[in-house]
Amino acid sequence: MKTLTELDCQYRPQWHYSAERNWLNDPNGLVYSNGTYHLFYQHNPHGAEWGNMSWGHATSTDLQHWDEQPVAIWCDDQEAIFSGSAVLDVHNTSGFGVGGVPPLVAIYTSAYSPASPLAGRQAQSLAYSTDEGATWTKYAGNPVLDRASPDFRDPKVFWHDGDAGSYWVMVAVEALNHEVVLYKSADLLSWEYLSTFGPANATGGVWECPDLFELPVDGDASNTRWVMVVNLSPGGIAGGSGGQYFIGTFDGVRFRSETTVTEGVQADDRRMADYGWLDWGRDYYAAVSFSNVPDGRRLMIGWMNNWQYAASTPSDGWRSAMSLVREVRLVSRGGRPVLVQEAVDPFDSDCAEPFAMDRQPLAEGVTWLPAEACGDVLRIDAEFEPGTASRVGLVLRAGSETDGASGSRSGPGAGAGARIVLAYNCLTAELSLDRTGSGNVGFHEAFPSVERVAVPLEDGRLRLRVFLDRCSVEVFAQDGLATITDLVFPAHAGNAVGLLAEGDGGTLASLAVLR
């Protein structure tokens, strides 16, 4: 077995959580309790490929530094432990609490094995902890909700207070039917059907990992909307896995979408760009939110991978990482609410003084930044005024064929070393992230890709915040109105960063690089 030092290869991220060993996928059981954030996740304790699904566990006090804990809920010969959620049962409605201490209760999908009397079914089960998540006990009465279905999974549970009453609400999926099914319970043990949502909008793959939460619009607590998240795979906007969202109302019984574009199962993908997407990249999936977060913040995290190639990514002895945690809000744009996302920033407290550039014209070609602005773990804040240029943007993780000297330039097609290109096309008003030349892209035919999202300029300006880690790029455009998340696996040690311009008339309004 390789040592942890050997497992900390060139792709091991600095700021994105990854298990020390073995396979990781969907985030599960996201909950805050007594000063600690708990991140559970789909995990194979025995290997770096999917299988033996159990709940891994990590904890953090700041959402940036994560400590891996022992496996929380193990699979056995009767069931695999599929995705779900966790709640702090403050009022001990479940009766699992001891000595006045409220329990943590995990609600997960039991995927029953051939050895089980329920073989082939997926049903919802409980486990509970009375020691702040250190140890877990499966409820003896499992499953607590069984529809005799092979594809009923991924329960997200929250407490709801409303005109219809106060109770627990579960949103789960009938995955192949492209439906979110809602139930209610007074005690987490007995469940009553409420309603069904879907099919709607993207239906090109199975629906998975739903979420439902309320947010104020523009911070106004008297004007709120509900956000329903539905992940699906395949059928994402960039290909393979992806996450969509709907905005609407919830009366405690039924979610009514105000942003549905198409209803029913779609025969083609002509309207894909019209739907609401959590991310326009290839590698942000199964994103769900934390429960019980202080101050009413809504924090989400996603699996940074894609089912098209997840089993083939070139890490050794460990596989996959999580995205940065993101705070999501609703803001008004064009007379309607839209979702914006802001990363919990690891560079706020752990960085040196930034490298900065003031306003200056963009020279055509690539202008390479000095060494103090380069690296494989960076935060880049850039603001462009494209003007009459045809394309502006950034070149990242450029290889050794560039000279990396401050102010040096090459034409847009020159310097043929490996690189990642983040560029804004002024003619189409699209932001693109091109990883086709990022280095190690040959491990799967679906991996080389160019992601695109429409991003209107605001007052003639494009604002970008880019988080670069050793195997990923997360882009937040126009203060999080659009995001692109992609894995990258550079096959070189190139860390150069450059400013890109095609055509004259573009301006760099400002640049700051932290590392």
C-alpha positions as CSV (number, residue, x, y, z in Angstrom):
1,M,0.0,0.0,0.0
2,K,1.3,3.4,-0.9
3,T,2.1,5.9,1.9
4,L,0.1,9.1,2.2
5,T,3.2,11.0,1.0
6,E,3.1,8.9,-2.2
7,L,-0.6,9.6,-2.6
8,D,-0.1,13.3,-2.4
9,C,0.8,13.5,-6.1
10,Q,0.8,16.5,-8.3
11,Y,-3.0,16.4,-8.6
12,R,-3.9,16.3,-4.9
13,P,-5.8,19.6,-4.3
14,Q,-4.8,22.0,-1.6
15,W,-8.2,23.6,-0.9
16,H,-10.7,21.1,-2.3
17,Y,-11.6,18.2,0.1
18,S,-10.5,14.7,-1.1
19,A,-10.4,11.5,0.9
20,E,-6.9,10.4,1.9
21,R,-7.5,7.1,0.0
22,N,-10.0,5.5,-2.2
23,W,-13.2,6.5,-4.1
24,L,-15.4,9.6,-3.3
25,N,-18.5,10.9,-4.9
26,D,-21.8,12.6,-3.9
27,P,-21.7,14.9,-0.9
28,N,-24.2,13.6,1.7
29,G,-25.6,14.5,5.2
30,L,-24.4,18.1,5.1
31,V,-25.2,19.6,8.5
32,Y,-23.9,22.1,11.0
33,S,-23.9,21.3,14.7
34,N,-22.2,23.0,17.7
35,G,-19.6,24.8,15.8
36,T,-18.7,22.0,13.4
37,Y,-19.7,21.5,9.7
38,H,-20.1,17.8,8.8
39,L,-19.5,16.6,5.3
40,F,-20.5,13.0,4.7
41,Y,-20.1,11.6,1.2
42,Q,-20.4,8.5,-0.9
43,H,-17.2,6.5,-0.3
44,N,-15.7,3.1,-1.1
45,P,-13.5,2.3,2.0
46,H,-11.8,-0.5,0.1
47,G,-10.7,0.9,-3.3
48,A,-10.4,3.8,-5.7
49,E,-13.3,2.7,-7.8
50,W,-17.0,2.9,-7.2
51,G,-18.4,0.1,-5.0
52,N,-19.0,-0.8,-1.3
53,M,-20.9,2.4,-1.0
54,S,-20.7,3.7,2.6
55,W,-20.8,7.2,4.1
56,G,-17.3,8.8,4.5
57,H,-17.1,11.7,6.9
58,A,-15.1,14.9,7.2
59,T,-15.4,17.9,9.6
60,S,-14.5,21.5,9.5
61,T,-14.9,24.6,11.6
62,D,-14.4,27.1,8.8
63,L,-15.5,25.2,5.5
64,Q,-11.9,25.5,4.3
65,H,-9.8,23.1,6.3
66,W,-11.3,19.6,6.5
67,D,-10.4,16.7,8.8
68,E,-11.2,13.2,7.6
69,Q,-13.0,11.1,10.2
70,P,-13.6,7.4,10.4
71,V,-16.3,5.9,8.0
72,A,-19.6,6.9,9.5
73,I,-22.2,4.4,8.1
74,W,-20.9,1.2,6.6
75,C,-22.4,-1.0,3.9
76,D,-23.0,-4.6,4.8
77,D,-24.2,-7.8,3.1
78,Q,-27.8,-6.5,3.1
79,E,-27.5,-2.9,1.8
80,A,-25.3,-0.3,0.2
81,I,-25.5,3.1,1.8
82,F,-26.5,5.5,-1.0
83,S,-27.0,9.3,-0.9
84,G,-29.1,11.2,1.6
85,S,-29.1,14.0,4.1
86,A,-28.7,14.7,7.9
87,V,-30.6,16.9,10.3
88,L,-30.1,18.0,13.9
89,D,-33.4,16.8,15.5
90,V,-33.5,19.7,17.9
91,H,-36.9,18.7,19.5
92,N,-36.0,15.0,19.5
93,T,-39.1,14.2,17.4
94,S,-37.5,10.9,16.5
95,G,-36.9,9.8,20.1
96,F,-33.3,9.0,19.4
97,G,-31.9,11.6,21.7
98,V,-30.4,10.8,25.1
99,G,-30.3,12.9,28.3
100,G,-31.8,15.9,26.6
101,V,-29.1,16.0,23.9
102,P,-30.7,16.2,20.5
103,P,-29.5,13.6,18.0
104,L,-28.1,13.9,14.6
105,V,-30.2,11.8,12.3
106,A,-29.1,10.7,8.8
107,I,-31.7,9.8,6.2
108,Y,-30.1,7.7,3.5
109,T,-31.1,5.4,0.7
110,S,-30.8,1.7,1.4
111,A,-29.8,0.0,-1.9
112,Y,-30.7,-3.6,-1.0
113,S,-28.4,-6.4,-2.2
114,P,-29.4,-9.8,-3.5
115,A,-28.9,-11.2,0.0
116,S,-31.7,-9.0,1.4
117,P,-35.4,-9.9,1.5
118,L,-35.9,-6.5,-0.2
119,A,-33.3,-7.3,-3.0
120,G,-33.4,-4.8,-5.9
121,R,-35.3,-2.1,-4.0
122,Q,-34.2,1.3,-3.0
123,A,-35.9,2.7,0.1
124,Q,-35.2,5.3,2.7
125,S,-33.6,4.5,6.1
126,L,-32.3,6.2,9.2
127,A,-29.2,6.1,11.3
128,Y,-28.6,8.3,14.4
129,S,-25.8,9.7,16.4
130,T,-25.8,10.9,20.0
131,D,-22.1,11.8,20.2
132,E,-21.9,14.7,17.6
133,G,-21.5,12.3,14.6
134,A,-18.6,10.3,16.0
135,T,-20.5,7.0,15.9
136,W,-23.8,6.0,14.2
137,T,-26.5,3.4,14.9
138,K,-28.8,2.1,12.1
139,Y,-32.5,2.3,13.1
140,A,-33.9,-1.2,13.8
141,G,-37.1,-0.3,12.0
142,N,-35.5,0.4,8.7
143,P,-36.6,1.2,6.0
144,V,-38.9,4.0,7.1
145,L,-40.2,4.7,3.6
146,D,-40.5,2.0,0.9
147,R,-42.3,2.5,-2.4
148,A,-41.2,-1.0,-3.7
149,S,-39.2,0.9,-6.3
150,P,-35.8,0.1,-7.7
151,D,-34.9,3.8,-8.3
152,F,-36.4,5.7,-5.3
153,R,-33.4,7.5,-3.7
154,D,-31.5,10.5,-2.5
155,P,-33.7,11.9,0.3
156,K,-33.2,15.6,1.4
157,V,-35.0,16.3,4.6
158,F,-35.7,19.7,6.3
159,W,-38.1,21.1,9.0
160,H,-40.9,23.2,7.6
161,D,-43.0,25.7,9.5
162,G,-45.9,27.1,7.5
163,D,-49.7,27.5,7.1
164,A,-50.1,23.8,6.4
165,G,-48.4,23.0,9.7
166,S,-44.9,22.2,11.2
167,Y,-43.3,18.9,10.1
168,W,-40.3,17.3,8.4
169,V,-40.4,17.4,4.6
170,M,-38.5,14.9,2.4
171,V,-37.7,15.5,-1.2
172,A,-36.5,12.4,-3.0
173,V,-36.5,11.2,-6.6
174,E,-38.0,8.5,-8.7
175,A,-34.9,8.7,-10.8
176,L,-36.0,7.0,-14.1
177,N,-39.4,8.8,-14.1
178,H,-37.7,12.3,-13.8
179,E,-39.8,13.0,-10.7
180,V,-39.2,14.6,-7.4
181,V,-41.6,13.1,-4.8
182,L,-42.4,15.0,-1.5
183,Y,-43.4,13.4,1.8
184,K,-44.0,14.8,5.3
185,S,-43.4,13.3,8.8
186,A,-43.8,14.4,12.4
187,D,-41.1,12.1,13.7
188,L,-38.8,11.0,10.8
189,L,-40.2,7.5,11.3
190,S,-43.6,7.6,9.6
191,W,-44.1,9.3,6.3
192,E,-47.1,10.6,4.4
193,Y,-47.1,11.4,0.7
194,L,-47.5,15.1,-0.3
195,S,-47.0,15.7,-4.0
196,T,-44.9,15.1,-7.1
197,F,-42.9,17.6,-9.2
198,G,-41.8,16.8,-12.8
199,P,-40.8,15.9,-15.4
200,A,-39.7,19.4,-16.4
201,N,-36.9,21.1,-18.2
202,A,-33.8,18.8,-18.6
203,T,-34.7,15.1,-18.8
204,G,-31.8,13.7,-20.7
205,G,-30.7,11.5,-17.8
206,V,-31.8,10.1,-14.5
207,W,-32.8,12.6,-11.9
208,E,-30.8,12.5,-8.7
209,C,-29.9,14.3,-5.5
210,P,-32.7,16.9,-5.1
211,D,-32.9,19.8,-2.7
212,L,-35.5,22.4,-1.8
213,F,-34.9,25.5,0.2
214,E,-36.2,29.1,0.7
215,L,-34.2,32.2,0.0
216,P,-35.0,35.9,0.3
217,V,-34.9,37.9,-3.0
218,D,-32.3,40.7,-2.8
219,G,-32.0,40.1,0.9
220,D,-35.7,41.0,1.6
221,A,-37.1,38.6,4.1
222,S,-40.6,39.7,3.2
223,N,-40.1,38.6,-0.5
224,T,-38.9,35.0,-0.7
225,R,-38.9,32.2,-3.3
226,W,-38.1,28.5,-3.0
227,V,-35.3,26.9,-5.0
228,M,-35.6,23.3,-6.1
229,V,-32.3,21.6,-7.2
230,V,-32.4,18.6,-9.4
231,N,-29.2,16.9,-10.5
232,L,-29.2,14.6,-13.5
233,S,-26.8,12.3,-15.4
234,P,-26.3,12.2,-18.3
235,G,-28.1,15.3,-19.7
236,G,-26.1,18.1,-18.2
237,I,-25.6,21.3,-20.1
238,A,-22.0,20.6,-20.8
239,G,-22.4,16.9,-21.4
240,G,-22.7,14.1,-18.9
241,S,-23.5,15.0,-15.3
242,G,-25.0,18.4,-14.3
243,G,-27.3,20.2,-12.0
244,Q,-30.4,22.3,-12.8
245,Y,-32.6,24.4,-10.6
246,F,-36.1,25.8,-10.6
247,I,-37.4,28.9,-8.7
248,G,-41.0,29.0,-7.4
249,T,-43.2,28.7,-4.4
250,F,-43.8,26.0,-1.8
251,D,-46.9,25.9,0.4
252,G,-45.8,22.9,2.6
253,V,-47.5,20.5,0.2
254,R,-46.6,21.3,-3.4
255,F,-43.7,23.0,-5.1
256,R,-44.9,25.2,-8.0
257,S,-42.2,26.3,-10.4
258,E,-42.1,29.8,-11.9
259,T,-39.2,29.0,-14.2
260,T,-40.2,25.9,-16.0
261,V,-39.4,26.2,-19.7
262,T,-40.5,22.8,-20.9
263,E,-42.8,20.2,-19.3
264,G,-42.6,16.4,-19.7
265,V,-39.8,14.3,-21.1
266,Q,-38.0,16.2,-23.9
267,A,-37.2,14.5,-27.2
268,D,-34.2,16.7,-27.9
269,D,-31.9,19.3,-26.2
270,R,-32.9,22.4,-28.2
271,R,-33.9,24.4,-25.1
272,M,-31.1,23.3,-22.8
273,A,-29.5,26.8,-22.7
274,D,-32.8,28.2,-21.5
275,Y,-32.9,26.2,-18.3
276,G,-31.5,27.2,-15.0
277,W,-28.1,25.5,-14.4
278,L,-26.1,25.5,-11.2
279,D,-22.9,25.3,-13.2
280,W,-22.0,25.4,-16.9
281,G,-18.9,23.2,-16.6
282,R,-18.4,19.5,-16.7
283,D,-17.5,18.8,-13.1
284,Y,-20.1,20.1,-10.6
285,Y,-22.5,17.3,-9.7
286,A,-24.8,16.1,-6.9
287,A,-24.7,19.6,-5.3
288,V,-26.8,19.9,-2.2
289,S,-27.0,22.3,0.7
290,F,-26.0,22.2,4.4
291,S,-28.8,22.2,7.0
292,N,-28.9,24.2,10.3
293,V,-26.3,26.8,9.1
294,P,-26.0,29.9,11.3
295,D,-27.5,33.2,10.2
296,G,-29.7,31.5,7.6
297,R,-27.0,31.2,5.0
298,R,-27.5,28.7,2.3
299,L,-24.3,26.8,1.6
300,M,-23.8,24.2,-1.1
301,I,-21.1,21.9,-2.2
302,G,-20.8,19.5,-5.2
303,W,-18.8,16.5,-6.3
304,M,-16.1,17.8,-8.7
305,N,-16.3,15.1,-11.3
306,N,-18.5,13.7,-14.1
307,W,-19.9,10.1,-14.4
308,Q,-18.7,10.0,-18.0
309,Y,-15.1,9.6,-17.0
310,A,-15.0,9.6,-13.2
311,A,-13.6,6.1,-13.0
312,S,-10.7,7.0,-15.3
313,T,-9.3,10.2,-13.9
314,P,-5.5,9.9,-13.4
315,S,-5.1,10.1,-9.7
316,D,-3.4,7.2,-8.0
317,G,-4.8,5.5,-4.8
318,W,-7.5,8.2,-4.3
319,R,-10.2,9.5,-6.7
320,S,-12.3,12.7,-6.8
321,A,-12.6,15.8,-4.8
322,M,-15.3,18.2,-3.7
323,S,-15.9,21.7,-5.0
324,L,-15.3,24.7,-2.8
325,V,-18.3,25.5,-0.6
326,R,-20.6,28.1,-2.2
327,E,-23.0,30.5,-0.7
328,V,-26.1,30.9,-2.9
329,R,-28.5,33.8,-3.0
330,L,-31.4,35.1,-5.1
331,V,-31.0,38.5,-6.8
332,S,-33.2,40.4,-9.2
333,R,-32.1,40.6,-12.8
334,G,-34.5,41.8,-15.6
335,G,-37.4,41.8,-13.2
336,R,-37.0,38.2,-12.0
337,P,-35.0,36.3,-9.4
338,V,-31.9,34.4,-10.4
339,L,-29.4,32.4,-8.4
340,V,-26.0,33.7,-7.8
341,Q,-23.1,31.9,-6.1
342,E,-20.1,33.0,-4.2
343,A,-17.3,30.7,-3.1
344,V,-16.3,30.5,0.6
345,D,-12.8,32.0,-0.1
346,P,-9.8,30.1,1.3
347,F,-7.6,33.0,0.3
348,D,-9.2,35.5,2.6
349,S,-7.2,34.4,5.6
350,D,-4.3,32.3,4.2
351,C,-2.5,34.4,1.6
352,A,0.3,36.9,1.1
353,E,-0.1,40.3,-0.4
354,P,-1.7,40.0,-3.9
355,F,0.1,40.7,-7.1
356,A,-1.8,43.6,-8.7
357,M,-2.1,45.4,-12.0
358,D,-3.9,48.7,-12.6
359,R,-5.8,49.8,-15.6
360,Q,-4.0,49.4,-18.9
361,P,-4.6,48.6,-22.5
362,L,-4.4,44.9,-23.5
363,A,-1.7,44.1,-26.1
364,E,-2.8,41.7,-28.8
365,G,-1.6,38.1,-28.1
366,V,-0.6,36.8,-24.7
367,T,1.1,39.0,-22.2
368,W,2.8,36.7,-19.6
369,L,2.7,37.7,-16.0
370,P,5.7,37.6,-13.7
371,A,6.6,34.6,-11.5
372,E,4.9,36.1,-8.4
373,A,1.5,35.9,-10.3
374,C,1.9,32.3,-11.4
375,G,1.3,29.0,-9.7
376,D,-0.9,25.9,-9.5
377,V,-3.0,27.2,-6.6
378,L,-4.3,30.7,-7.1
379,R,-7.2,33.1,-6.8
380,I,-7.4,35.5,-9.8
381,D,-9.7,38.5,-9.8
382,A,-9.8,40.1,-13.2
383,E,-11.9,42.8,-14.7
384,F,-11.9,43.4,-18.5
385,E,-13.4,46.0,-20.8
386,P,-13.4,44.2,-24.1
387,G,-14.1,47.3,-26.1
388,T,-13.4,46.5,-29.8
389,A,-11.3,43.4,-29.2
390,S,-12.8,40.2,-30.5
391,R,-11.7,38.1,-27.5
392,V,-10.2,38.8,-24.1
393,G,-9.3,36.5,-21.2
394,L,-6.7,34.5,-19.3
395,V,-4.3,31.7,-20.1
396,L,-3.7,29.4,-17.1
397,R,-1.2,26.6,-16.2
398,A,0.8,27.3,-19.4
399,G,3.6,24.9,-20.1
400,S,7.3,25.2,-20.6
401,E,7.1,26.3,-24.2
402,T,6.2,29.8,-22.9
403,D,9.0,31.9,-21.5
404,G,7.0,33.2,-18.6
405,A,8.8,36.6,-18.6
406,S,6.9,39.6,-17.4
407,G,5.4,41.5,-20.3
408,S,6.6,39.1,-23.0
409,R,4.1,38.5,-25.8
410,S,3.3,35.9,-28.3
411,G,0.5,35.7,-31.0
412,P,-2.7,34.0,-30.1
413,G,-1.6,30.8,-31.9
414,A,2.0,30.9,-30.7
415,G,3.6,29.2,-27.7
416,A,2.2,25.7,-28.4
417,G,2.7,24.4,-24.8
418,A,-0.1,23.0,-22.8
419,R,-2.5,25.5,-21.3
420,I,-6.0,26.3,-20.2
421,V,-7.8,29.1,-21.9
422,L,-10.5,31.2,-20.3
423,A,-11.8,33.6,-22.9
424,Y,-14.7,35.9,-23.6
425,N,-15.9,36.1,-27.2
426,C,-17.1,39.6,-27.7
427,L,-19.1,38.7,-30.9
428,T,-21.2,35.9,-29.2
429,A,-21.1,37.3,-25.7
430,E,-20.0,33.9,-24.4
431,L,-17.4,33.0,-21.8
432,S,-15.6,29.7,-22.6
433,L,-13.2,27.5,-20.7
434,D,-11.0,25.4,-23.0
435,R,-9.2,22.4,-21.4
436,T,-8.5,20.5,-24.6
437,G,-4.8,21.5,-24.4
438,S,-4.6,21.4,-20.6
439,G,-2.2,18.4,-20.5
440,N,-3.3,14.9,-19.6
441,V,-6.6,14.7,-21.5
442,G,-6.2,11.3,-23.2
443,F,-7.4,9.1,-20.4
444,H,-11.0,9.2,-21.7
445,E,-12.4,10.3,-25.0
446,A,-15.1,12.5,-23.3
447,F,-12.6,14.5,-21.3
448,P,-11.2,17.1,-23.8
449,S,-13.9,19.8,-23.9
450,V,-14.7,23.5,-24.3
451,E,-17.4,24.8,-21.9
452,R,-19.5,27.9,-22.8
453,V,-22.0,30.1,-21.1
454,A,-23.7,33.3,-22.3
455,V,-22.5,36.2,-20.1
456,P,-23.7,39.7,-20.9
457,L,-21.3,42.5,-20.1
458,E,-22.4,44.9,-17.4
459,D,-21.6,48.5,-18.1
460,G,-19.2,47.2,-20.8
461,R,-17.3,45.1,-18.2
462,L,-16.6,41.5,-17.5
463,R,-15.7,40.5,-13.9
464,L,-14.1,37.2,-13.2
465,R,-13.0,35.4,-10.1
466,V,-11.1,32.2,-10.8
467,F,-10.0,29.6,-8.2
468,L,-7.2,27.5,-9.6
469,D,-6.2,24.3,-7.6
470,R,-3.9,21.5,-8.7
471,C,-6.6,19.6,-10.6
472,S,-9.4,22.1,-11.0
473,V,-10.6,25.5,-12.3
474,E,-13.7,27.1,-10.8
475,V,-14.8,30.3,-12.5
476,F,-17.3,32.8,-11.1
477,A,-18.4,35.4,-13.7
478,Q,-20.2,38.7,-13.0
479,D,-20.3,38.1,-9.3
480,G,-21.5,34.6,-9.5
481,L,-24.3,35.0,-12.1
482,A,-22.6,32.2,-14.1
483,T,-20.1,29.6,-13.0
484,I,-17.9,27.0,-14.8
485,T,-16.2,24.2,-12.9
486,D,-13.8,21.8,-14.7
487,L,-11.2,19.3,-13.7
488,V,-7.8,19.6,-15.3
489,F,-4.8,17.3,-15.1
490,P,-1.7,19.1,-16.4
491,A,1.0,16.7,-17.5
492,H,3.7,19.2,-16.9
493,A,4.9,21.6,-14.3
494,G,3.8,24.7,-16.1
495,N,2.3,27.4,-13.9
496,A,2.4,30.4,-16.1
497,V,-0.5,32.9,-16.3
498,G,-1.1,35.3,-19.1
499,L,-3.5,38.0,-20.3
500,L,-5.1,37.1,-23.6
501,A,-6.4,39.6,-26.3
502,E,-7.3,39.1,-29.9
503,G,-7.8,42.4,-31.7
504,D,-7.2,45.9,-30.5
505,G,-9.2,48.0,-28.2
506,G,-9.5,45.8,-25.1
507,T,-8.6,47.1,-21.6
508,L,-7.6,45.4,-18.4
509,A,-9.5,47.4,-15.8
510,S,-7.8,45.6,-12.8
511,L,-6.1,42.4,-11.9
512,A,-5.2,40.8,-8.5
513,V,-3.6,37.4,-8.0
514,L,-3.4,35.7,-4.6
515,R,-1.5,32.5,-3.9
